[in-house]
Amino acid sequence: MKRNSPGRILTHTRKAAMALVALLLLVAGFWTSWGTAQHILLSKGREHGTLTVARCDDKVCTGPYVPKDPAPKRDRVTIDRSVAVKKGVTLAVVLKPGTGEAVRTGPAGGLHAWLPLGGAMLLAALVIGGGLRLPRVAWAVASVGGALLVASFLAL
């Protein structure tokens, strides 16, 4: 039995809307992650050094910064607070250009920067599996997003 034309249009519209929502989730996750990850991935020419955490507030931790290359030593540099940042810990960091804000480098910092993308992948997997009815693709996207979250947790 053939479907009527309005039924086909409704089905294609639903699929297009779900694809748009999934794409929006993935782009938003990537964009949010890229705000931090760009400083780690494109760190050539940026100021590298170590940060010793001296004090932590609710959102940021601060401490003295010692550069690797000839650069001015700074008494106060900030880094976003996470579960792995504790008082007295020395972290390898790169400074965001023109600021006193640091981003953690290395595998742990790189994985931590991509956390929003991992969460977005898990959310998009629900839309892909339920809305687009592509369960294999949904499982693949969810597996990659979950692996990213677990790897970040273990690295921190």
Order of alpha helices (4+ residues) and beta strands (2+ residues): alpha-beta-beta-beta-beta-beta-beta-alpha-alpha-alpha
